[in-house]
């Protein structure tokens, strides 16, 4: 099997580059046509403006908020927002109580739910439902049809006459609790603040559709015992995927033990008491029957979920409930802090930097500098497509710091081409033909480029992990450009040089090619056929000797040393 020539390898690499660009274009086009994609990257808070939400803690009489609670709440809200794909959000405290959340653009309802909901999850056993309350004596043994008490009558007993033995014990259903249940209005659930109800007492509440009322026993498992949560489609008994979205839960060791004990007790009960209610912020989101004993520490929450709402709930549960409940004090639209003028200034600065790089490349490498220009254009196209895709797929937003990362990347990208071209020149000075110099120079340059880009990438990763806010935007754009730089050098710059090496214009060292043999100090004719350099006047040679020595490459110094050693040996032989 014949070996692939450099030209064939070059065309293969360029084909892969075209496939990559076409794929990115198709993905973004699909986002524009079928999703909320756009051909322009979304802008961050400092360039576009957005929404500011002020959260005020819900406190009882005499309660206060500690600094530790506020710090924990800020951390949880930030994790929820980041998990939802919202980038460049700003979260801070206001005074000693409030939390201010600033989000780019107009947030959707799922994002607002992530911010505003305390996500206090509890698992309580069902004692009575409104279905059981239709008969004079419910299936569970509770007198659910009792008429509302007369205000003038004696107060109803609110303390169980017999101490309950477990959270499913109907002795919790006192006359006062049953009266509250009978007269309960689901519209009052949010106003009652049931998310702060005592965990060791029963409560009366409704489901999230206000269609079913419940009397629930004390809390048996809390959200603190959840080690992980994820959204996904449900499966039926045959293992086939359905179209119903839900949230998969994994309990820690304590939660696994508790869930096994609860499911074992509920499995032996009948009617409503066989149900185990999942309560989120005081409302029942689902109350499934217990069809067995679960000992693997896994559970699933189902209900009227969409993909977005199930993912939002999973993110809330994964990062934990807020230490205190919050309510929205205000929600306002804020203008950009820097505005379009600053963005325009940043873009102008980028163009100036790009023009300077182009001027330097053309001055230093003549027409070979157009390879640098073309490479920068390809890198720009790839970067733009990647940022546009990240904007609608991951919620990335371009801030002024991110623009700075792109501007800085222009210089780092040009460094790769300079390293490669200088390696090729060194090989030419060593006496190689251009085709051989391109391949040998690429082998040496690639190691240097990868080492430099590895350091740059490490810097970007450290910045992203340790920093917050706009600095992370700088790290993201800088890291993306580092990866794209390597791709462009491998899939475009080197293949183009392989093809140019087969042309007479560059192979013969035309003076405008950037590979002029006289300028390189390696004067040659044809393929590695050298002739002696033209004679230089002694005075001029002496004047420029120091400069010549200073500009010598490693290959030139070795050649000079070898020539000097040969002359010394010849002189010594003649004297002897």
N, C-alpha and C positions, 0 to 999 in steps of 0.2 A: 504493500500500500504506500503510495507516494506521500511524502510529507507535505503539509500545507505550506505554501509560500507565505511570506509576510503580507503580500497584497491580498491573498485570500483571507487570511486571518483578519486583516483590516476591514474588509467588506463584511465579514461575519460580525465583527464587533459593532460596526455602524448599523447593521440590520437590527441587532438587539437593542441598540439605543432608540431606533425608530419605533420598535415594538413597545419599549417602555414609555415613550412620549405618547404614542397612540393609546396605550392602556390608561394612562393617567387622564388623558383628554376624554376618553370614553366614560371613565368612572365619574368625572366631574359633570359631563353632559347628562349622564343618568341621574345625578343628584339634582341638576337644574330641572329636568323634565318630570321626574317622579317623586322628588322630595323637596326639601327646603334649601337646596343648593343654590349657589351663585357663582358667577364667573369672576367675582372680585372677593378677596378675603374680607371678612368682617372686621370692623374696627373696635378697639377697646374703649374703655370708659374715658380715658384722657383725650381721645380723638373724636369720639362720636357722642358721648353723653350716655345717659341711661336712666335707671330708676333707683331711687333711694328709699329704703324701708327702715323706719325706726320701730324697734321692738321694745315694748315696755313689759317688765315682769309682772306676773299675776301673783299678788301677795295677799295673805290674810292679815287680819288685824294684829299689829305688833310684830309682823315678820319683816325681816330685812334681807338684802342680798349681799353676799360676801364677794370680795374680789376674786377669790378662787372659783366661785360659781360662775361669775361673768367670764373669766378666762376659759373655763371648761366649755361654756356655751359657745363662745367665739370659735374655739377649736372645732367643736362638733359641727357648727353651721358651715365653717369653711370646708370641712371634709365632705359634707353633704353636697355643697355646691360644686366642688371639684369633681365628685363622683358623677354628678349630672352633666358633666361636660361643659360647664360654664367657666370660661377662662377670664383672667384679669379682673375678678371681683375684688372689692375692697370691703373688709369687715373690721370694725373697730368699736370701741366702747364710747359712750357719750355720758360724761359725768360719772356717777357712781352706780347707776342702775341700768340705763338704756344701752341697747346695742344698735349700731347703725350698719346696714348692709347696702352697699352700692353695687349695682349690677349693670353691665353694658346692655344697651338696647332695651327692648320691652320683654320682660321675662314671661314665659308661659305659665299655665296654672300649676304644672308639676313642679316647676322651679319654686314657685311661691309656696307650695305645700311643703317642699323640703325645708324652706326657711322658717315658715310660720308654725308648723306643727311641732309639738314637743316630742311626738313619737313615743309616748309612754305606753308600752305594751304590757298587758296583763292577761293571764289565763285564769278564768273563773268558772266554776261549775254552774250550770243552769239549775235553778230551783223551780221557777214558775215562768211560763210564757203567757202571752195574752190569749193563745189558743186554749190553754188549760183554764183560763179565767171565764170561759163561756158557760160552764156548768156550775151547779151549786156546790159540788165538791169535785175538784179537779182530779185527774187521774193520779196526780202525785199526792193526793190526800189533803190538799190545801183548799180551804173554803174561799174560792176565787170569785164568787158572785156576791160577796158581801157588799151591801149598799154603802154609799159614802156616809161617814159618821156625821151626826148632828153636832154643829159647833157648840151648842149649848150643853151637850151631853158630857159625861165624864171623859177625861182623856183616855185614849186607847193605850193598852199596855205595849211598850216598846222594847221591853227586856224579855228574852226567852224565859218561859217558866221552867224549862228543862235545859240544862246546858248542852249545846250541840256537841256531838262527838267527832264530827269531821265537817269539812266545808260543804258537803252535799246534804247535810242533815236539815230536814224541813222545820226543825225547831227554830231555825233562824227566821222563819216567816211568822213574825209576830202580828197581832191585829193592827198595830200602827203601820207596819211595813206593808201589809196587805191593803190597807186603806189608801196608802200612798200610791201603790201600784194601780189600784182601781181608778183613781182619779188622775193618774199621771198623764201629762201632755208631752208628746215627744218634741214639740217645739221648744220646750224648756231645757233640753239636755245641755246645750252649749252654755246657757246662762247659769246653770247650776255648778259648773266647774267640777264635773265628776272626775276629771283627770287628776284631781288632788284629793279624792275621797280616801278615807282610811283603808288600808289594805286588809285589815283584820275584821272588817265589817261588811255585811251584804249591801248591795246597792240596787236601785231601780233605774233602768236605762232603756234605750231603744237601739235598734240597728241603724246602719248608716243610711237606710232608705226611709226611716220613720214609719215602717209598716208593722213592726213587731216590737212588743214590749217584753222586758225580761226582769225577773228578780234573780240576781246572781249572788252566789256565795262569796266568801272571802277569797283573796288572791292566793293561788297555789304556786304559780310560776311567774316570774317577771322577765322583762326584756333583758335584764342584766345577765341572765343565764343563756342568752343566745350568743354563740361563738361566730356564726356566719349566717348570712341571708343572701339569697339570689332570686331573681325573677326568671320564670320559664313557663313553657306550655305544659299543661297537665297531660297525663297519660291514663288510658283506661285500663281495665283489668287484663286486656290482651296485650298490653304494652304499646298500643298505637297512640300516637300523639293526637291530642284534640286541639280545638281552637280556643280553649279556656286558659286564660293567663292566671298565674298564681305566684305565691312567694314560698320558696323552699327554705326551711329553717334547720339549722344544726345547733343542738344544745351543747353546753359544756358538760363536764362530768356531773356537777350538781344538778343541772337541769335535766340531764338524761335520767338520773335516778328519780327525780321528782316526777317527771313525765311518765315513767314506767309505773310508779305507784299510783298516780292519779288515773291513768288509763285502765289499770287493773280494777280499781274500785268502781269507776263509771261503767265499765263493761258489764258488771253484774246488776246494774240498775236498769229501770225501764222508764219509758215515756220521756218527758222533758229532762229528767234528771240524768239521762244517758248522754246528754249534750255537754260539750265543753266549749265555752264561749271565748273567743279571742277578742279582747277589748283594746281598742286603740284610742287613747285620749278620751276615755269615758264612753265611747260608742262601740257597740258590737259590730265588728265587720264580718264575722262568720261564727256560726255555732253548730259545727258538725256533730253528728252522733258518733259515739265511740264504738267502732266495729271490731275492736280487738285490743290486745295489750301490746304496747309499743316500747321496745327496750333498746332500740338502736340509736336513740337520741335524735331522730329526724322527724319533722312534721311539715305539713304543707297548709298554707292559708289560701283558701279559694273564696271567690265572691264575684262581684260585678267589676272585675279588674280589666283594664286595657293594658297594652304593653307598657305605655308610659307610666300609668299609675302604679302598676306592680313593681316597676323598676324604682320609682320614687320611694315606695314603701320599703323595698328591700334595702335601699341606701340608708333610709332613716334607721331601720332596725340594725343594720350592720355597724353603724357608727355610734349607736346608743341613743337613749333619750336625753333630752336636755335636762340639766339638773333642776331647773325650775321652769314653770310654764310662762310663755310670753304671749302677748297680744299685740296686734299691729296698732301703733299709736298714730302713724302717718305713713303715707305712700306718695312720693312726689317724683316728678320728672326733673332731672338735672341736666344742665348743658355740659358740653365738653369743657374740660378744664384747660386744654391747650388749643383745641380747635383745628380747623382745616389749615390755617396759616402756618402752624407749626409742622403739620404733616407735609405741606408744600415745601417748607424750608428743609425738612429732612430729605425729601425726594431730590431737591435741587443739590443738596450736599452729596447725595449718592451719585448723581450724574456728574458732578464735578470730579469726584474721586474716580469714577469710571473713565472720564475723558483723560485725566492725568495718567492713568494706567495705560490707556491706549497710546497716548503720545510717547510715553516712555518705551513701550514695546516697539513702536514703529521706529523710534530713534535708535534703540539698541539693537533690534533684530531685523530692521528693514521690512521686506515683505513677509518674512517669517512671523512678524508681529501680528499679521492678520489671523494667524492660527490662534493666538491668544484672544483676539477680539471675538472670533467665532466661538471659541470655547466658553468665553464669558457669556455670550448670548445664549448658548445651549444651557449653561448653568442657570441663567436667569429664567428661562422658560420652565425648566424642571422645578425650580424653587417656587415659582408663581403657582404652578399647578398643584404642588404639594400643599402649599398654604391654603389655597382655595378649597381643596378637599378636606383638610383638617378643620376648616371653618365650619362646614356643615356636618361633618361626621363626628368630630370631637369637641365642637364648641370653641375652637381656638379663635382668639381675637388678636389682631395686630395692634400693639401699642407703640408709642414713640420709642420705647426701649427696644422693642422688637425690630423697628426700622433701623435703629443704631446697630443692632446685631447684623442685619443684612449689609449695611454700609461697611462695617469692619470686615465682613467676609470677602469683600471685593479684593482687598489687599492680600488676604491669606490665600485666596484662590489663585491670584496672579503669581504668588510665590511658587506654587507647584509647577507652573509652566516655565518659570525662570530656571528652577532647579533642573528640569528636564532638558531644556535647551543648552544650558551650560555643560551638562554631562555629554551631550552630543558633540559639542565643540571640543571638549577635552579628547574625545575619541578620535575626532578628525585630526587634531594636532598630533595624536599618537600614530598617525599614518593610515588609518582605516578609510575605506570607502564610505560614502554616506549611508548606504543601506546597512552596512555592518555597524557603523557608528550609531545609527538609530536603535538597533537591537541591543548593542552592548550598553549604550547610554541609558536605555530604558531599564535594563536590569539593575543598574546601579542607582538610577534616580528613583525607582519605585520604592526601594528600601527607605531612602531618605524621606520621600513623600509620606509613606505610611507611618513612619516614626513621628514626623511632625504632626500629622493629622490625628494620630493617637493621643498626643499630648493635648491638642486642641479639644478633642472630644471629651477627654477626661475633665478638662476645665469646665466644659458645658454641663456635664453630668453633675459635677460637684455644685455648680451654681444652681442648677435646677433642684437638687435635693435639699440644699441648705437655705436657699432664698425663698421669699414669698413675693407676691405681687408682681410688679412690672419687671423686676430683675429676672424672674422666671421666664417672662416673655423674651428677654434678651437671650437667655440660655437656650430656649427652644429654637429660635431662628438661627442662632449661631451653630447649634448642633446639627440642624437640618442642612445648612450650607456646607458643613464639613463633610457630611456623608455624600452629598451631591457632588462636591469637588472631586472626591475620589472616583465616583462613577464617571464623571466627565473626562477626567484624565485617562482612565482606563478604556472607556468606550468611544471617546471622540478624539482627544488630543493625540494620543499615541497612534491610533489607526490613521489619522490624517497625515502624520509624519511618515508613516510607512508608505503611504501612497505618494506623497511628495518626493520621497527618496528615489522613486522610479522615474521621475521626470528629469530631463536634461537640464532644465533651468536651475534646479537645486543641486542635482548630482555633480554638475560641472562647476559649481561654486560661482554663479553669476554674482557680480558685485552688489546687486540689489536684493539678493536672496537672503542676506543675513548670514551666509556661510561663505563669504568671500575668503579664499585661501590667503591672500596677502594680508587682509585684516586680522586673520586668525594666527598668522605667523607660521602657517604650515602650507607653504606654496606647493601646489601639486598640479599635474596635468592628467586628466582622465581618471581612471580607476586606480588610485593609490600609486601613481607614478609621480615621483617628486623631482623637482629641480632645485638647485641651490638658489637662495634668495639673492636679489640684486645687490651689487656692492654698495656699501655706504661709506661716505667720506669719514675719515678718522675723527675729525673734530666733532661732526654731528653724532657719530657713534658714541664718542666719549660723553657728549652732553646728554644723550638719551639713555645711557647705559643703566643708570640707577633706576630710572622709570621702567625700563624693559625688565630688569630683574624683579622689580616689585610686582609687576603685572603677570609674571610667569605663573603658569599652572603647575600642578604636581608633575604632570607628564613632561612639560617643558623643562622643569628643573632636572628631572631624571635624565632626559636626553642630553642636556647641557653637561651634567656631571659625567655621563658616559663618554661624551665627545672629548671633554677635558682630560679624562683618564687615558683615553686612546692617544691624544696628542702628547701627553706627558710620557707615556710608554714609548711612543715613536721617537721623541726627542732624546730620551735616555738611551735608546738603542743606537741612535746615530752617534752619540757622544762616546759610547763604549766601542 
